[in-house]
Amino acid sequence: MNAYDKTGIDDLPIREELKGKSPYGAPQLDVPVQLNTNENPYPLPEPLVARIAERVAEAARSLNRYPDRDAVELRTELARYLTRTGGHPVAVGNVWAANGSNEVLQQLLQTFGGPGRTAIGFEPSYSMHSLIARGTGTGWISGPRNEDFTIDVGAAEAAIAEHRPDVVFVTSPNNPTGTAVEAAVVERLYEAAQAAKPSLVVVDEAYVEFSHRASLLPLLEGRPHLVVSRTMSKAFGAAGLRLGYLAAHPAVVDAVQLVRLPYHLSAVTQATALAALEHTDTLLGYVEQLKAERDRLVAELRAAGYEVTESDANFVQFGRFPDTQEAWRKILDRGVLVRDNGVPGWLRVTAGTPEENDAFLDAVRELKKEQNA
């Protein structure tokens, strides 16, 4: 073996802030019940599959040409969906779409963050916020939460005033805890952010369709530095599509186009997303089923003796465990894969089908009996 064969990642001239880090990811294990990645467990209905095939076939006839660079038809339909469900009128000029909400967030940080700039999030929260910040050379600040995982508003305002970040992340419902954020909290954080810098405030609503609370979209009115980020991965059951989008002032939409790659959304992606939007009512019907299953999980976990964080998402955080990794392994040994997000004492389970949830509940009841023996 020569020296070249021995080269590892630590031998490469990568940026200092990336050295020793691990990529984002959840275990992909072949087990009977997989409830660890917050996927919608219901396959797309056959009429939608057929419509996707029709739209993709139509798009395929012109794959020799670049796709619509601005995705105008798709953004128009996304604006119509947001207007209908979000409680606030949204026009095509307010919407931008990209390959998953992660690319949306990346584009925002490329535009408003970057070297010499900082972003703040209130942790525990979606770990990709800090990872994307690192990837774009944006400094990361971990803000405080209360014991019940709600945002400590006073402490958050103080942190914003002290650090004067360029980007503020608010996740509602929050991942991995499931907690939603009240509009009044976002209003206070927005005012604090404008007084400090001013800076961009990004509300990540990846799971909002599962929430008991209304979307925070109406807060966009009169707040040009506020962004609401969404995804089609969860409520639309389209995790494999990779389509995310944002709603914001048209000036923000113009700004992110300064960093987007040319023709970043393929014609096939746009066609598939448009087909899914044609079946919104059917797909949101599945959301109602999952909300009921989520609430059942909360009730059954509490009845079994677990602590459970209030959830407005399609997942539930439960505990507490003296050894989180050991508990995760014992549930896995019973054929059910849940998520260890690194929150000490807590695990997270995605709401699955009734049968999947039954298997999970059986596993955690057995675990509780073992712990109490």
N, C-alpha and C positions, 0 to 999 in steps of 0.2 A: 504494500500500500504506500503510495507516494504522499508527499505533503499536501497535495491538492485534495486527495481523498479524505484527509483528516480535518478539512476545513469545516467549522461549525458556525452557527449564527454569531457567536461571540467573537469570531475571528474576522468578521466583516466590518467595514467602516460605516456602521449604521449610526444614526443620531444618538447622542448620549442618553436622551430621555426615553429611548426605546430599549436600551440595553437591560437585559434581565427581566423583561416583561413577557407576559403570556397573551396570546390572542384570545379574543372573546369566543366563547363557545360553551355549549352544554353537552353532557355525555350523550352519545347516540348509541344506545345499547339495544340489542334484540331481545326484548322482554314482552310478555303478553299485553301489559297495560303501560302505555307511555303517557305520563301526565306531567312532563317537566318543561315544556317549551311554550306553553300558552297558545298552542294551536287550536283552531276550531276543529272539533273531532268529526264533524259531519262533512262527508264528501259533497262536492258540488252536485246539485240536482241535474238529472239527465237533460232536461230542456235547456239548461244553461250550458252544459257541455256541448250540446249540439249547436247552440248559438255561437259559442266560442269557435267551434270548428268552421262555421260559416264565415265569421268575421276574419279569422286568420287566413282562410283560403282566399278571401277577397284581398287581404293585405299582401299575400304571397305573390299575387299577380304583378305587383309593382316593387318587389324586393330589390330589383336592380336600381331603384332610386332611393335616395335618402328619405327617412320618415319626416313628418312634419316636425321641424325643429322646435316649434313653440307649443306643440300638442294642443292646438286651440280647441278642437272638438272635445277632447278628453277633459280639458280644464273647464270647458263650458258645462259639461255634464257633472263634473265634480262640484262646480259652483251651484248648480241646480240642486244637487243632493244636499249640500250644506245649508242652502236656503230653506229647503223643505224640512230638514231634521234638526238644524242647529239654532233655530230661534232668532236668526239674524240674516238679513239679505246679503248675499255674496255674489259678486260679479266675476266674470272670467278674469278681469284684470287683478283681482284679489287673490288668485289661486296660482300656485306653481306645483308641478309634479316632478317626481324623480324616482329612481330605482330603490324603492323602500324608503321609509321615513328616516332610516339611517343616512341615506345620501342627502335627504333634505337637511338634516342636522349638520352633516358635513359641509354642505354648501353654505349654510348660515355661518358656521364657524370659519370657513375660508374667507367669507366676506366681511364678517364683523369681529372675528377673533384673529388668531395668528400670532406670530412672534412679537413679544413685547406687550401682548394683550392677555386678559384673563377672563375666565368664565367661572361662575359659581353655581353649585347645585346643592340640594339639601338631602344628605345621605342618612340611611341607605336609600338609594334610588336606582334608576336605570343605569347600569354600569357603562353602557356605551357612551353616555354623555362625557364622562371623564376620558374614556379611551379615544373618542373622536377628537376631543380637545387636545390630547397628547399628540395624536396623529397630524393635527394641523398646526402644531407648535404653539398652541394656546395654553397658557398657565391655568392650572385647575385649583379651585378653592372648595373645600368641603364645608358646607354650611350645616347648621344644627337642626335637629328634630327633637320633639318631645319624646317622653318615654312611650307614649301611645302611637308614635310614628307620625303624628301630625306635625306641621311646620310650626316651630316656635317663632311666632311673627316678630316679637320684639327683638329676639336675638338675631333673626334673619335681617331685620332692618339695620341693626347695629353692624352686622357683618358687611352688608352692602355699603353702608356709610364708611366703614373702615377701609375696605379693600377696593372700592370703586371699580367693580368688574365691568367689562365691556359687554358681557352676555350673562343673563340670569336664566337658569333653567328651573321651571316649575312643572312637576309631573302630576297629572290628575286624570284618572286614578293613578296612584303611584305604584311603580313596579320596584321591589317585590312585595310591598306591604298591602296593596289594594286600596289604600286610603285615598279619598277624594279631597279636593281643595275647594273651599268656599270662595265665591266670587270676591267677597270682601277682603280675603287674604291676598288675592292676586292684585286687587286694586291698591292695597297698601304697599306691596312689594314693587309694583310698577312706579308708584310715586317716589318710593325710596330710591329706585334705580335712576329715575330721571333727575332727582335732586343730586345724586352722587356723580353722574358722568356727563350727560345721560347715556343710557345703555339699552341694548335690545333685551326684551323679556320674551322668552320662548316657553309657551305652555304646551307640553307634550301630552296630547290626548289620544294616545294609541288605543286605549281601552274604553273610551268614553261611551261608546254605544251600549256597554254593559252596566253603566252607572245608574244609580238611583237619582243622581243629580243631573241637572241640565248642563249642556255644553257651555263653556266659557266664551264661545264665539261672540256673544253680544258685547263683550268687553272691548272688542276691536274698535267700536265706535269712539272716535275722538282720541285714539291711542295709536299714533303712527309707528311707535317703536314696539308694539306688541305683535307676536306671531303665535298662531295656533297650528300645531303640527298634528297630522293624522296619518293613518295607514289603512290599506285594504287587507292586510294580512290577517286580522283578527275577526272583526265582525263579518267581513265579506268571505271568510273562509278561504282566502287566497294568499296564504303564506308563500306558496311557490311562485306567485306572480311577481313579487317584489315591486310593489307600487305604493309609494307614499306621497303625501302632498301637504301643502301648507295653505293657510289663509292669512292674509296680512294686507297692509296698505299697499297700493300699487307700486309705490316707490321701493318697497322691500322686494317685491317680485322683480322689478327691474334690476335691483342690486345683485341678487343671487345669480342672475344671468351673466354677470361679469365673470363668474368662475365656473359655470356649468360647462361640461365638455360638449363639443359639437354633436348634435343629433343623439343626445344621451339616452333618450327613450326610444327603443326600437319600435318599428311599426307593429310587430307582433304583440309587444307589451301593451301598446295603446289599444289595439284591437281587442285584446282579451279583457282589459279593464273596462272598455266601453260595453262589452257584452255583459260583464258582471253588473254594471250599473243599470242595465235594462231589467235585471232580476232583483232589484233592491228589496222589494217587499218580501219575496220568498226568503232571501238571505237574512233579513232582519227578524223573520219568524224563527229561524234557528237561534238567533240571539236571545229571544224571549225564553226559549227552552233552556238555554245555557244559564241564563240568569236564575231561573227556578232551580236548576241543579246546583248552582253556586250557593244559593241560599240554603238548600238542603245540606250541602257539605258543611256549612257553618254550623247549622243546628245539630247535626249528627256528631261533628267533632266535639262540640261543647258538651253534648250529652255523654260522650265517651270520656270526658275528663280533661280535654285539651284546652289550652288557651288559644283563642282565635282573634286575629286582628280584623276589625270591621272591613269588609271588602266591597268595592264598587267595580271590580274588574271580573274577568273570567277565571280568576284564580283565588286561592285562599292561603294566607300565611298562618301556620299553626305551630304550636310548641307547648311548653318549653322543654327543651331536652338538655340534660347535663352534657351529653356528647352528641352533637348534631350529626357528625359523620357516621357514628355508630348507628344512630336511629335511621339515617338515610339508607345505610347498608341493610339493616334488618327489614325495612320495607321493601327494598329491592329483592332481597332473598325470598320474599313472598310474591314475586312476579310483578311488582308495581314500581315504576320509575317516577320519582318526584324530584324536586330541585333543591339543592343546597346552594343558596345564594350568598353564603358567607356571612349572614346575619346571625350572630351568636345566639344559639338556643332555639332557632326557628328554621322550619322548612316551608316550602311552597308547593302546592298542588294545583294543577290546572283542572278546571271543571271539564269533565269528559262526557261521554254518553252515560245514561243511567247504569248500564251494565259495567262500564269502566269504573264509575264512581262507587258502585257496590263492591267491586273487587278491592278498591282502595280502602274503603271503610272497614271491610273485613280485616284487611292487613293491619290497619292502625288500631283496631280494637284488640286484635291479638297481641300487638306490641304493648298496648297499655296493660293488658292482663299480665304479660311477662314482666313488665316493669314493676307492677304492684305485687307480684308473687313473693 
